[in-house]
Amino acid sequence: MSKKQDGARNDPFSSLTKAQQTLVILDFEGGHSNKEIAPKLGLKNETTVSHWRKRSWYEPAFNAYASKTVRGKYKSLALRTLIDLLDARSEMVRLQAATSILKLSGMLSDNSTPELDKAKVRKANAEADIAEQKAQQLSNNVTDDLTINIVRNDRSIKNEEADNN
């Protein structure tokens, strides 16, 4: 048995009866009342539909079906929509679409922005300067508390040059 086949059999949705799968599908599609669903499942009583939704198998099966459907059916549509939004009138909409595409491609993390990345570089440079000053102080056997006043002109110029490249 292939790994893919084994994964499908262990999928919470796949392990349901046909009637239970139909309930999950109808719930995913939305817009159906218990009264409409019961006969489609071959159930005489619509309260059984409510009871099934409270069972421990329902939520994992619903999530598995939703995930599989979104990945298979809506993923490319969502990406096409994002690409179309790159031409939107609103600059903010274009920025959000571009950011989302970069995140999906792995080029930008969820908690990363260009401004945040620049701030992280500045912080790392400042910490490097502090460490360098502390090392220099230790090598000169200075025992006073370290107060560092760093003139950042030379590093600021280097950072601007790097940003422009």
MDTraj code that builds the backbone (N, CA, C; nanometers):
import mdtraj as md
import numpy as np

residues = "MET SER LYS LYS GLN ASP GLY ALA ARG ASN ASP PRO PHE SER SER LEU THR LYS ALA GLN GLN THR LEU VAL ILE LEU ASP PHE GLU GLY GLY HIS SER ASN LYS GLU ILE ALA PRO LYS LEU GLY LEU LYS ASN GLU THR THR VAL SER HIS TRP ARG LYS ARG SER TRP TYR GLU PRO ALA PHE ASN ALA TYR ALA SER LYS THR VAL ARG GLY LYS TYR LYS SER LEU ALA LEU ARG THR LEU ILE ASP LEU LEU ASP ALA ARG SER GLU MET VAL ARG LEU GLN ALA ALA THR SER ILE LEU LYS LEU SER GLY MET LEU SER ASP ASN SER THR PRO GLU LEU ASP LYS ALA LYS VAL ARG LYS ALA ASN ALA GLU ALA ASP ILE ALA GLU GLN LYS ALA GLN GLN LEU SER ASN ASN VAL THR ASP ASP LEU THR ILE ASN ILE VAL ARG ASN ASP ARG SER ILE LYS ASN GLU GLU ALA ASP ASN ASN".split()
xyz = np.array([
    [0.0850, -0.1176, 0.0000],
    [0.0000, 0.0000, 0.0000],
    [0.0892, 0.1235, 0.0000],
    [0.0587, 0.2208, -0.0867],
    [0.1399, 0.3416, -0.0935],
    [0.1106, 0.4304, 0.0265],
    [0.2034, 0.5221, 0.0521],
    [0.1876, 0.6149, 0.1643],
    [0.0634, 0.7013, 0.1435],
    [0.0381, 0.7417, 0.0192],
    [-0.0777, 0.8252, -0.0119],
    [-0.2080, 0.7503, 0.0173],
    [-0.2155, 0.6241, -0.0220],
    [-0.3352, 0.5444, 0.0045],
    [-0.3553, 0.5244, 0.1541],
    [-0.2453, 0.4993, 0.2258],
    [-0.2535, 0.4796, 0.3697],
    [-0.3014, 0.6077, 0.4372],
    [-0.2522, 0.7241, 0.3911],
    [-0.2944, 0.8530, 0.4467],
    [-0.4413, 0.8788, 0.4223],
    [-0.4914, 0.8380, 0.3054],
    [-0.6325, 0.8575, 0.2738],
    [-0.7201, 0.7721, 0.3637],
    [-0.6763, 0.6514, 0.3945],
    [-0.7562, 0.5632, 0.4810],
    [-0.7561, 0.6108, 0.6252],
    [-0.6478, 0.6767, 0.6665],
    [-0.6389, 0.7266, 0.8026],
    [-0.6997, 0.8658, 0.8176],
    [-0.7384, 0.9253, 0.7080],
    [-0.8018, 1.0562, 0.7079],
    [-0.9353, 1.0463, 0.7828],
    [-0.9627, 1.1377, 0.8780],
    [-1.0874, 1.1298, 0.9553],
    [-1.2125, 1.1333, 0.8674],
    [-1.2073, 1.2053, 0.7561],
    [-1.3224, 1.2122, 0.6663],
    [-1.3439, 1.0784, 0.5956],
    [-1.2362, 1.0199, 0.5479],
    [-1.2452, 0.8954, 0.4710],
    [-1.2953, 0.7779, 0.5535],
    [-1.2770, 0.7846, 0.6835],
    [-1.3184, 0.6733, 0.7686],
    [-1.4670, 0.6779, 0.8057],
    [-1.5386, 0.7808, 0.7612],
    [-1.6816, 0.7938, 0.7919],
    [-1.7679, 0.7088, 0.6990],
    [-1.8919, 0.6852, 0.7416],
    [-1.9885, 0.6196, 0.6535],
    [-2.0274, 0.7177, 0.5444],
    [-2.0917, 0.6694, 0.4405],
    [-2.1342, 0.7546, 0.3299],
    [-2.2285, 0.8654, 0.3793],
    [-2.3204, 0.8316, 0.4676],
    [-2.4161, 0.9301, 0.5205],
    [-2.3436, 1.0374, 0.6010],
    [-2.2471, 0.9966, 0.6822],
    [-2.1707, 1.0933, 0.7616],
    [-2.0874, 1.1846, 0.6713],
    [-2.0274, 1.1269, 0.5671],
    [-1.9519, 1.2080, 0.4710],
    [-2.0431, 1.3094, 0.4027],
    [-2.1631, 1.2664, 0.3671],
    [-2.2583, 1.3566, 0.3016],
    [-2.2930, 1.4730, 0.3940],
    [-2.3116, 1.4454, 0.5234],
    [-2.3389, 1.5525, 0.6191],
    [-2.2245, 1.6534, 0.6212],
    [-2.1029, 1.6049, 0.6278],
    [-1.9859, 1.6931, 0.6309],
    [-1.9806, 1.7779, 0.5036],
    [-2.0034, 1.7165, 0.3890],
    [-2.0001, 1.7887, 0.2610],
    [-2.1093, 1.8947, 0.2565],
    [-2.2305, 1.8586, 0.2969],
    [-2.3412, 1.9550, 0.2955],
    [-2.3151, 2.0699, 0.3925],
    [-2.2572, 2.0397, 0.5074],
    [-2.2231, 2.1454, 0.6029],
    [-2.1139, 2.2362, 0.5483],
    [-2.0160, 2.1784, 0.4778],
    [-1.9100, 2.2597, 0.4181],
    [-1.9673, 2.3548, 0.3134],
    [-2.0601, 2.3039, 0.2323],
    [-2.1236, 2.3877, 0.1302],
    [-2.2106, 2.4953, 0.1937],
    [-2.2715, 2.4621, 0.3080],
    [-2.3533, 2.5580, 0.3819],
    [-2.4901, 2.5778, 0.3201],
    [-2.5775, 2.6458, 0.3967],
    [-2.7092, 2.6824, 0.3461],
    [-2.8141, 2.5732, 0.3523],
    [-2.7894, 2.4661, 0.4246],
    [-2.8859, 2.3568, 0.4333],
    [-2.9361, 2.3448, 0.5771],
    [-3.0658, 2.3308, 0.5938],
    [-3.1232, 2.3116, 0.7270],
    [-3.1194, 2.1633, 0.7628],
    [-3.1335, 2.1354, 0.8924],
    [-3.1373, 1.9950, 0.9370],
    [-3.2530, 1.9212, 0.8707],
    [-3.3626, 1.9921, 0.8513],
    [-3.4814, 1.9318, 0.7894],
    [-3.4527, 1.8907, 0.6446],
    [-3.3728, 1.9699, 0.5728],
    [-3.3356, 1.9366, 0.4343],
    [-3.2311, 1.8247, 0.4300],
    [-3.1410, 1.8245, 0.5272],
    [-3.0302, 1.7286, 0.5270],
    [-3.0749, 1.5874, 0.5633],
    [-3.1617, 1.5750, 0.6630],
    [-3.2014, 1.4427, 0.7151],
    [-3.2436, 1.3452, 0.6046],
    [-3.3371, 1.3822, 0.5139],
    [-3.3762, 1.2858, 0.4102],
    [-3.2621, 1.2497, 0.3137],
    [-3.1710, 1.3459, 0.2894],
    [-3.0566, 1.3180, 0.2006],
    [-2.9626, 1.2149, 0.2626],
    [-2.9663, 1.2042, 0.3954],
    [-2.8812, 1.1083, 0.4650],
    [-2.9539, 0.9773, 0.4932],
    [-3.0808, 0.9727, 0.4566],
    [-3.1608, 0.8540, 0.4840],
    [-3.2051, 0.8465, 0.6295],
    [-3.2115, 0.9609, 0.6952],
    [-3.2515, 0.9662, 0.8357],
    [-3.3972, 1.0095, 0.8462],
    [-3.4697, 0.9485, 0.9379],
    [-3.6109, 0.9843, 0.9579],
    [-3.6237, 1.1075, 1.0465],
    [-3.5258, 1.1259, 1.1357],
    [-3.5368, 1.2307, 1.2360],
    [-3.4267, 1.3354, 1.2155],
    [-3.4651, 1.4614, 1.2063],
    [-3.3668, 1.5681, 1.1846],
    [-3.2805, 1.5946, 1.3083],
    [-3.3237, 1.5507, 1.4254],
    [-3.2411, 1.5702, 1.5457],
    [-3.1151, 1.4848, 1.5411],
    [-3.1187, 1.3771, 1.4671],
    [-2.9990, 1.2934, 1.4516],
    [-2.8875, 1.3741, 1.3849],
    [-2.9250, 1.4615, 1.2926],
    [-2.8264, 1.5470, 1.2253],
    [-2.7546, 1.6328, 1.3296],
    [-2.8306, 1.6939, 1.4203],
    [-2.7704, 1.7762, 1.5272],
    [-2.6812, 1.6929, 1.6171],
    [-2.7277, 1.5722, 1.6501],
    [-2.6493, 1.4849, 1.7373],
    [-2.5188, 1.4430, 1.6707],
    [-2.5221, 1.4158, 1.5421],
    [-2.4006, 1.3769, 1.4705],
    [-2.2962, 1.4879, 1.4772],
    [-2.3409, 1.6122, 1.4660],
    [-2.2464, 1.7243, 1.4696],
    [-2.1779, 1.7370, 1.6055],
    [-2.2377, 1.6831, 1.7086],
    [-2.1799, 1.6908, 1.8433],
    [-2.0859, 1.5739, 1.8727],
    [-2.0830, 1.4759, 1.7854],
    [-1.9986, 1.3583, 1.8050],
    [-1.8509, 1.3947, 1.7875],
    [-1.7644, 1.3164, 1.8485],
    [-1.6194, 1.3445, 1.8450],
    [-1.5599, 1.3311, 1.7042],
    [-1.6212, 1.2544, 1.6169],
    [-1.5667, 1.2352, 1.4828],
    [-1.5970, 1.3531, 1.3905],
    [-1.6981, 1.4349, 1.4237],
    [-1.7466, 1.5357, 1.3292],
    [-1.6426, 1.6440, 1.2991],
    [-1.5910, 1.7102, 1.4002],
    [-1.5001, 1.8227, 1.3758],
    [-1.3722, 1.7823, 1.3041],
    [-1.3030, 1.6758, 1.3469],
    [-1.1825, 1.6358, 1.2711],
    [-1.2152, 1.5992, 1.1255],
    [-1.3292, 1.5344, 1.1041],
    [-1.3679, 1.4976, 0.9670],
    [-1.4000, 1.6227, 0.8849],
    [-1.4713, 1.7170, 0.9457],
    [-1.5044, 1.8416, 0.8759],
    [-1.3759, 1.9158, 0.8387],
    [-1.2839, 1.9271, 0.9334],
    [-1.1578, 1.9977, 0.9071],
    [-1.0750, 1.9275, 0.7991],
    [-1.0729, 1.7950, 0.8012],
    [-0.9980, 1.7201, 0.6998],
    [-1.0579, 1.7425, 0.5606],
    [-1.1917, 1.7381, 0.5532],
    [-1.2578, 1.7605, 0.4246],
    [-1.2341, 1.9040, 0.3765],
    [-1.2495, 1.9992, 0.4673],
    [-1.2314, 2.1406, 0.4310],
    [-1.0892, 2.1649, 0.3811],
    [-0.9918, 2.1107, 0.4516],
    [-0.8524, 2.1298, 0.4128],
    [-0.8249, 2.0699, 0.2753],
    [-0.8722, 1.9487, 0.2545],
    [-0.8525, 1.8793, 0.1264],
    [-0.9212, 1.9554, 0.0127],
    [-1.0411, 2.0039, 0.0378],
    [-1.1167, 2.0749, -0.0654],
    [-1.0531, 2.2092, -0.0979],
    [-1.0119, 2.2814, 0.0049],
    [-0.9498, 2.4122, -0.0175],
    [-0.8198, 2.3954, -0.0947],
    [-0.7374, 2.2973, -0.0537],
    [-0.6114, 2.2743, -0.1248],
    [-0.6348, 2.2341, -0.2694],
    [-0.7320, 2.1499, -0.2924],
    [-0.7541, 2.0986, -0.4268],
    [-0.8334, 2.1908, -0.5168],
    [-0.9354, 2.2543, -0.4598],
    [-1.0314, 2.3264, -0.5422],
    [-1.0097, 2.4777, -0.5420],
    [-0.9717, 2.5331, -0.4296],
    [-0.9709, 2.6791, -0.4161],
    [-0.8326, 2.7419, -0.4112],
    [-0.7296, 2.6623, -0.3955],
    [-0.5948, 2.7162, -0.3826],
    [-0.5542, 2.7968, -0.5063],
    [-0.5729, 2.7410, -0.6239],
    [-0.5328, 2.8122, -0.7458],
    [-0.6223, 2.9334, -0.7700],
    [-0.7507, 2.9215, -0.7371],
    [-0.8406, 3.0361, -0.7512],
    [-0.7985, 3.1493, -0.6579],
    [-0.7619, 3.1161, -0.5348],
    [-0.7173, 3.2173, -0.4383],
    [-0.5896, 3.2845, -0.4869],
    [-0.4973, 3.2074, -0.5393],
    [-0.3728, 3.2641, -0.5901],
    [-0.3979, 3.3544, -0.7108],
    [-0.4851, 3.3113, -0.8007],
    [-0.5199, 3.3967, -0.9164],
    [-0.5820, 3.5272, -0.8697],
    [-0.6656, 3.5205, -0.7661],
    [-0.7283, 3.6417, -0.7119],
    [-0.6219, 3.7350, -0.6551],
    [-0.5259, 3.6793, -0.5820],
    [-0.4168, 3.7620, -0.5293],
    [-0.3390, 3.8287, -0.6427],
    [-0.3123, 3.7531, -0.7464],
    [-0.2387, 3.8089, -0.8600],
    [-0.3188, 3.9212, -0.9255],
    [-0.4502, 3.9019, -0.9393],
    [-0.5351, 4.0074, -0.9953],
    [-0.5350, 4.1325, -0.9075],
    [-0.5256, 4.1133, -0.7757],
    [-0.5263, 4.2266, -0.6828],
    [-0.3987, 4.3104, -0.6915],
    [-0.2953, 4.2577, -0.7544],
    [-0.1736, 4.3362, -0.7745],
    [-0.1995, 4.4557, -0.8659],
    [-0.3094, 4.4519, -0.9420],
    [-0.3473, 4.5622, -1.0313],
    [-0.4597, 4.6484, -0.9736],
    [-0.4923, 4.6303, -0.8450],
    [-0.6021, 4.7052, -0.7832],
    [-0.5695, 4.8543, -0.7784],
    [-0.6729, 4.9352, -0.7671],
    [-0.6536, 5.0808, -0.7577],
    [-0.5885, 5.1209, -0.6263],
    [-0.6279, 5.0563, -0.5199],
    [-0.5783, 5.0902, -0.3865],
    [-0.4352, 5.0417, -0.3675],
    [-0.3504, 5.1323, -0.3257],
    [-0.2115, 5.0974, -0.2986],
    [-0.2019, 4.9973, -0.1836],
    [-0.2886, 5.0121, -0.0837],
    [-0.2876, 4.9215, 0.0310],
    [-0.3276, 4.7797, -0.0111],
    [-0.4252, 4.7676, -0.0977],
    [-0.4679, 4.6362, -0.1460],
    [-0.3540, 4.5710, -0.2248],
    [-0.2871, 4.6500, -0.3088],
    [-0.1738, 4.5963, -0.3859],
    [-0.0621, 4.5491, -0.2927],
    [-0.0330, 4.6294, -0.1883],
    [0.0711, 4.5923, -0.0926],
    [0.0347, 4.4631, -0.0198],
    [-0.0895, 4.4523, 0.0251],
    [-0.1318, 4.3320, 0.0963],
    [-0.1277, 4.2095, 0.0055],
    [-0.1671, 4.2249, -0.1201],
    [-0.1619, 4.1131, -0.2143],
    [-0.0174, 4.0702, -0.2379],
    [0.0706, 4.1679, -0.2589],
    [0.2118, 4.1365, -0.2818],
    [0.2719, 4.0682, -0.1597],
    [0.2405, 4.1184, -0.0403],
    [0.2915, 4.0588, 0.0832],
    [0.2414, 3.9153, 0.0980],
    [0.1145, 3.8934, 0.0690],
    [0.0582, 3.7580, 0.0795],
    [0.1267, 3.6619, -0.0173],
    [0.1504, 3.7068, -0.1392],
    [0.2168, 3.6217, -0.2391],
    [0.3592, 3.5881, -0.1940],
    [0.4304, 3.6882, -0.1420],
    [0.5665, 3.6630, -0.0940],
    [0.5663, 3.5667, 0.0245],
    [0.4694, 3.5785, 0.1123],
    [0.4592, 3.4866, 0.2264],
    [0.4318, 3.3449, 0.1774],
    [0.3403, 3.3310, 0.0814],
    [0.3085, 3.1984, 0.0281],
    [0.4287, 3.1347, -0.0406],
    [0.5126, 3.2175, -0.1014],
    [0.6295, 3.1644, -0.1719],
    [0.7443, 3.1333, -0.0770],
    [0.7301, 3.1731, 0.0504],
    [0.8352, 3.1478, 0.1479],
    [0.9424, 3.2549, 0.1504],
    [0.9231, 3.3615, 0.0735],
    [1.0217, 3.4690, 0.0692],
    [1.0036, 3.5697, 0.1822],
    [0.8916, 3.5604, 0.2527],
    [0.8618, 3.6533, 0.3618],
    [0.7886, 3.5735, 0.4681],
    [0.8293, 3.5880, 0.5924],
    [0.7615, 3.5129, 0.6982],
    [0.6369, 3.5873, 0.7432],
    [0.5510, 3.5199, 0.8185],
    [0.4264, 3.5805, 0.8654],
    [0.4502, 3.7024, 0.9525],
    [0.5594, 3.7053, 1.0260],
    [0.5848, 3.8173, 1.1149],
    [0.6984, 3.9042, 1.0628],
    [0.7088, 3.9149, 0.9325],
    [0.8166, 3.9909, 0.8726],
    [0.7616, 4.0945, 0.7757],
    [0.8191, 4.2129, 0.7827],
    [0.7908, 4.3184, 0.6859],
    [0.9251, 4.3797, 0.6485],
    [0.9333, 4.4510, 0.5381],
    [1.0613, 4.5146, 0.5048],
    [1.1101, 4.6082, 0.6158],
    [1.0185, 4.6841, 0.6773],
    [1.0570, 4.7754, 0.7843],
    [1.1108, 4.6987, 0.9042],
    [1.0427, 4.5891, 0.9395],
    [1.0860, 4.5072, 1.0526],
    [1.2218, 4.4441, 1.0242],
    [1.2427, 4.3984, 0.9019],
    [1.3716, 4.3395, 0.8656],
    [1.4844, 4.4422, 0.8784],
    [1.4596, 4.5678, 0.8368],
    [1.5613, 4.6735, 0.8496],
    [1.5895, 4.7020, 0.9969],
    [1.4834, 4.7044, 1.0779],
    [1.5011, 4.7289, 1.2212],
    [1.5828, 4.6169, 1.2847],
    [1.5594, 4.4932, 1.2421],
    [1.6364, 4.3802, 1.2954],
    [1.7843, 4.3931, 1.2585],
    [1.8123, 4.4408, 1.1377],
    [1.9512, 4.4606, 1.0953],
    [2.0160, 4.5690, 1.1802],
    [1.9427, 4.6795, 1.2018],
    [1.9963, 4.7876, 1.2859],
    [2.0255, 4.7376, 1.4271],
    [1.9341, 4.6592, 1.4827],
    [1.9522, 4.6054, 1.6175],
    [2.0740, 4.5131, 1.6220],
    [2.0872, 4.4265, 1.5228],
    [2.2013, 4.3346, 1.5190],
    [2.3322, 4.4122, 1.5099],
    [2.3341, 4.5192, 1.4299],
    [2.4548, 4.6017, 1.4186],
    [2.4878, 4.6682, 1.5515],
    [2.3862, 4.7192, 1.6204],
    [2.4080, 4.7838, 1.7505],
    [2.4604, 4.6827, 1.8521],
    [2.4031, 4.5634, 1.8525],
    [2.4499, 4.4599, 1.9450],
    [2.5932, 4.4182, 1.9134],
    [2.6278, 4.4161, 1.7856],
    [2.7657, 4.3826, 1.7466],
    [2.8616, 4.4902, 1.7952],
    [2.8212, 4.6171, 1.7832],
    [2.9055, 4.7269, 1.8313],
    [2.9264, 4.7182, 1.9822],
    [2.8202, 4.6884, 2.0542],
    [2.8294, 4.6765, 2.1999],
    [2.9221, 4.5612, 2.2372],
    [2.9051, 4.4476, 2.1721],
    [2.9909, 4.3318, 2.2003],
    [3.1369, 4.3638, 2.1698],
    [3.1591, 4.4361, 2.0612],
    [3.2963, 4.4737, 2.0241],
    [3.3577, 4.5648, 2.1302],
    [3.2807, 4.6618, 2.1779],
    [3.3300, 4.7524, 2.2813],
    [3.3572, 4.6779, 2.4119],
    [3.2690, 4.5840, 2.4478],
    [3.2898, 4.5058, 2.5699],
    [3.4154, 4.4201, 2.5576],
    [3.4361, 4.3600, 2.4419],
    [3.5556, 4.2776, 2.4207],
    [3.6813, 4.3632, 2.4292],
    [3.6749, 4.4810, 2.3710],
    [3.7894, 4.5718, 2.3753],
    [3.8173, 4.6146, 2.5197],
    [3.7122, 4.6417, 2.5945],
    [3.7272, 4.6818, 2.7341],
    [3.7896, 4.5673, 2.8153],
    [3.7426, 4.4451, 2.7922],
    [3.7973, 4.3300, 2.8650],
    [3.9445, 4.3073, 2.8304],
    [3.9800, 4.3254, 2.7035],
    [4.1189, 4.3030, 2.6636],
    [4.2114, 4.4110, 2.7197],
    [4.1571, 4.5278, 2.7511],
    [4.2374, 4.6359, 2.8109],
    [4.2306, 4.6344, 2.9635],
    [4.1656, 4.5312, 3.0202],
    [4.1493, 4.5160, 3.1645],
    [4.0833, 4.6358, 3.2309],
    [3.9863, 4.6952, 3.1641],
    [3.9110, 4.8061, 3.2219],
    [3.7994, 4.7455, 3.3040],
    [3.7892, 4.7892, 3.4309],
    [3.6882, 4.7295, 3.5185],
    [3.5695, 4.8217, 3.5432],
    [3.5722, 4.9425, 3.4917],
    [3.4590, 5.0342, 3.5095],
    [3.3388, 4.9829, 3.4320],
    [3.2186, 5.0299, 3.4713],
    [3.0980, 4.9984, 3.3941],
    [3.1136, 5.0571, 3.2547],
    [3.0644, 4.9855, 3.1612],
    [3.0804, 5.0254, 3.0224],
    [2.9672, 5.1172, 2.9799],
    [3.0016, 5.2343, 2.9347],
    [2.9049, 5.3249, 2.8747],
    [2.9511, 5.3459, 2.7320],
    [2.8631, 5.3176, 2.6408],
    [2.9025, 5.3247, 2.5001],
    [2.8253, 5.4363, 2.4318],
    [2.8981, 5.5259, 2.3731],
    [2.8395, 5.6285, 2.2878],
    [2.8974, 5.6051, 2.1491],
    [2.8161, 5.5536, 2.0624],
    [2.8643, 5.5163, 1.9296],
    [2.8129, 5.6169, 1.8279],
    [2.9043, 5.6728, 1.7530],
    [2.8660, 5.7599, 1.6434],
    [2.8429, 5.6691, 1.5246],
    [2.7224, 5.6707, 1.4712],
    [2.6818, 5.5726, 1.3725],
    [2.6928, 5.6242, 1.2295],
    [2.7583, 5.7357, 1.2076],
    [2.7634, 5.7919, 1.0728],
    [2.8205, 5.6932, 0.9719],
    [2.9340, 5.6315, 1.0049],
    [2.9974, 5.5428, 0.9076],
    [2.9111, 5.4204, 0.8791],
    [2.8464, 5.3635, 0.9796],
    [2.7628, 5.2455, 0.9593],
    [2.6331, 5.2837, 0.8879],
    [2.5766, 5.3994, 0.9199],
    [2.4537, 5.4444, 0.8534],
    [2.4771, 5.4605, 0.7047],
    [2.5928, 5.5149, 0.6699],
    [2.6253, 5.5318, 0.5278],
    [2.6365, 5.3957, 0.4604],
    [2.7033, 5.3003, 0.5285],
    [2.7166, 5.1654, 0.4711],
    [2.5806, 5.0991, 0.4537],
    [2.4904, 5.1152, 0.5533],
    [2.3570, 5.0552, 0.5438],
    [2.2763, 5.1157, 0.4301],
    [2.2864, 5.2483, 0.4123],
    [2.2159, 5.3138, 0.3015],
    [2.2668, 5.2635, 0.1682],
    [2.3998, 5.2471, 0.1565],
    [2.4568, 5.1949, 0.0329],
    [2.4089, 5.0533, 0.0063],
    [2.4025, 4.9719, 0.1115],
    [2.3553, 4.8337, 0.0955],
    [2.2090, 4.8312, 0.0554],
    [2.1281, 4.9197, 0.1142],
    [1.9848, 4.9250, 0.0800],
    [1.9650, 4.9680, -0.0650],
    [2.0501, 5.0567, -0.1137],
    [2.0374, 5.1054, -0.2509],
    [2.0810, 5.0015, -0.3529],
    [2.1631, 4.9054, -0.3111],
    [2.2084, 4.7999, -0.4026],
    [2.1056, 4.6957, -0.4043],
])
top = md.Topology()
chain = top.add_chain()
for i, resn in enumerate(residues, 1):
    res = top.add_residue(resn, chain, resSeq=i)
    for name in ("N", "CA", "C"):
        top.add_atom(name, md.element.get_by_symbol(name[0]), res)
traj = md.Trajectory(xyz[None], top)
